[in-house]
């Protein structure tokens, strides 16, 4: 699961970099999942979404880019005061499939 998460982050960061260079056309990036969202027209909008609504941002990417045997019901459950970070609760990845 760790290598799948690292791969997702790597592809996402690559997509964000590409998005910055093609601001006017979100569908041409590695992050086409948000191409139909009229509120997202450039890199700044995409970044704003990832900061203000991380559950939607990361949940959408995880559901579209990873194969799940069992879908997660909560994207993240983080408690900074305890150093507790949990992602994709109750989900089960299919690590045998192509990511």
C-alpha positions in Angstrom: 0.0 0.0 0.0 2.9 2.4 0.7 4.3 2.0 -2.8 0.8 2.6 -4.2 0.5 5.8 -2.1 4.0 7.0 -3.2 3.1 6.3 -6.8 -0.2 8.3 -6.4 1.7 11.2 -4.8 4.4 11.1 -7.5 1.9 11.1 -10.3 -0.2 13.9 -8.6 2.8 16.1 -8.1 3.9 15.5 -11.7 0.3 16.4 -12.8 0.4 19.6 -10.7 3.6 20.7 -12.3 2.3 20.0 -15.8 -0.9 21.8 -14.8 1.0 24.9 -14.0 2.5 25.0 -17.5 -0.9 24.4 -19.2 -3.1 26.6 -17.0 -5.8 27.1 -19.6 -6.6 23.5 -20.3 -7.1 21.3 -17.2 -8.1 18.2 -19.4 -4.6 18.0 -20.8 -2.9 17.4 -17.5 -2.5 14.2 -15.5 -5.4 15.4 -13.3 -8.4 15.3 -15.7 -10.7 14.2 -12.9 -11.6 17.8 -12.3 -11.9 18.9 -15.9 -15.7 19.2 -15.7 -15.7 21.4 -12.6 -16.4 24.9 -13.8 -14.9 26.3 -10.6 -11.5 25.0 -11.5 -10.0 26.7 -14.4 -6.3 27.0 -13.5 -3.6 25.8 -11.2 -4.5 28.2 -8.4 -8.1 26.9 -8.4 -6.9 23.3 -8.2 -4.5 24.1 -5.4 -7.3 25.9 -3.5 -9.5 22.8 -3.8 -6.7 20.6 -2.5 -6.2 22.9 0.6 -9.8 23.8 1.3 -11.4 20.5 0.5 -8.8 17.8 0.8 -11.3 15.0 1.3 -12.8 15.8 -2.1 -9.5 16.3 -3.8 -7.7 13.2 -2.5 -10.9 11.0 -2.4 -11.5 11.7 -6.1 -7.9 10.9 -7.1 -7.8 7.8 -4.9 -11.1 6.4 -6.3 -10.1 7.1 -9.9 -6.5 6.1 -9.8 -6.4 3.1 -7.5 -8.2 -0.2 -7.6 -10.2 -0.9 -4.5 -11.5 -4.3 -3.4 -13.5 -2.4 -0.8 -14.2 1.3 -1.1 -13.2 3.6 1.8 -15.8 5.5 3.8 -13.6 8.3 5.1 -10.8 9.9 3.2 -8.8 11.1 6.2 -8.9 11.2 9.9 -6.0 13.3 11.2 -5.2 14.5 14.7 -2.1 16.7 14.7 -2.0 17.0 18.5 -1.5 13.2 18.8 0.4 12.8 15.5 -2.3 10.4 14.2 -2.8 10.3 10.5 -5.2 7.8 8.9 -6.1 7.7 5.3 -8.9 5.9 3.3 -10.5 4.3 6.4 -12.1 0.9 5.9 -10.8 0.7 2.3 -9.0 -2.2 1.0 -6.7 -1.8 -2.0 -6.3 -4.4 -4.7 -2.5 -4.4 -4.9 -2.4 -7.2 -7.4 -4.1 -5.1 -10.1 -2.5 -2.5 -12.3 -2.4 0.9 -10.6 
